[in-house]
């Protein structure tokens, strides 16, 4: 009986081990390598029991480098997208900055739009005519156009920006005939037209920023633009208008024209168009950077605070906090030992110091050192003229006797001496003594 029972157990065990030896997978999908428990399988087959479902293992899904359907590698849609800057709604009482000028001014206006796109307190508007200038009034009369804008009750202006002159390399006419550019008479006529535009804003007490012309690829045209900038700078100084010189921001380290340079973020970008005259989008944004910096300085951060500044740049300027100080409250780091460097803006170029006109009194007296001629009867008139009463001359006093020491008051007739006299020692060897006068 015992032998029969043992034979039955052995036969049952061999039957249970048969699927393992065959090398087939488990019915529940468990791999063969994980089902190597013959004893447990024997007793489960002998006594029965619950069959556990093996947890299904999902392999981690690999990320595919292939672009989605319909997109090709390297296309604009497959590149990482930069964060989109959303224009904010302008406040009803936002400061209105109006740009006037030619094709350079048109690009400047678009750059200022980008500069203040996230500011609700500054609104950029403008009137530009790409082919206009101050020479050809028969084509476009800028003084008349500006006057019409200022007199329009439906338009308001808080700050004016003028960038013009790109088309002014032309002859000027008057009653005496035609005058070539940069001639003496041409300069006189052109100065009159610049003055007329500036006075339109100065008489109405509207802050005006006059922006210089940038250098261009043509060497001759760049020389003419530099000549025009000298006129703008001189007239701006006379009228108390701020002149924003951006010339050095569009040249290389040798002062030559360059089409590539750092943008407002310090990255090398194409700033000029292929024609060597116009500016690209990054170039216009860089051009607007220097104008926006002046506007933020005078109006405060985002136009919230207006700071009254002295007219012109003839003297020391007051301390004005920069953008970083207004944002973080941390000022510039100044070394306490050694020389302090001048520093260059990240966008390129440093602002030159204002140069007064050579014929101005400021230049003659403080720069050259000439002594101005005094007006007759003025505070600086020290000449004696006939009819003016001469002051009475006081004869010098006689030399003091040997009985008293010479005091400083003997040199100033009319001034009371102190009530103390110093007596000399007597010949008999008396003691030196002092007594009341």
Secondary structure, 3 states (H helix, E strand, C coil): CHHHHHHHHHHHHHHHHHHHHHCCCCCCCCCHHHCCCHHHHHHHHHHCCCCCCCCCCCCCCCCCCCCCCCCCCCCCCCCCCCCCCCCCCCCCCCEEEEEEECHHHHHHHHHHHHHCCCCCCEEEEEEECCCCCCCCCCCCCHHHHHHHHHHCCCCCCCEEEEECCCCCCCCEEECCEEECCCCHHHHHHHHHHHHHHHHHHHCCCCEEEEECCCCCCCHHHHHHHHHHHHHHHHHHHHHCCEEECCHHHHECCCCCECCEEECCCCCEEECECCCCCCECHHHHHHHHHHHHHHHHHHHCHHHCCCCCCCCCCCCCCCCCCCHHHHHHCCCCCCCCCCCCCCCCCCCCCCCCCCCCCCCCHHHHHHHHCCCCCCCCCCCCCCCCCCCCCCCCCCCCCCCCCCCECCCHHHHCCCCCCCCEEEECCCCCCCCCCEEEC
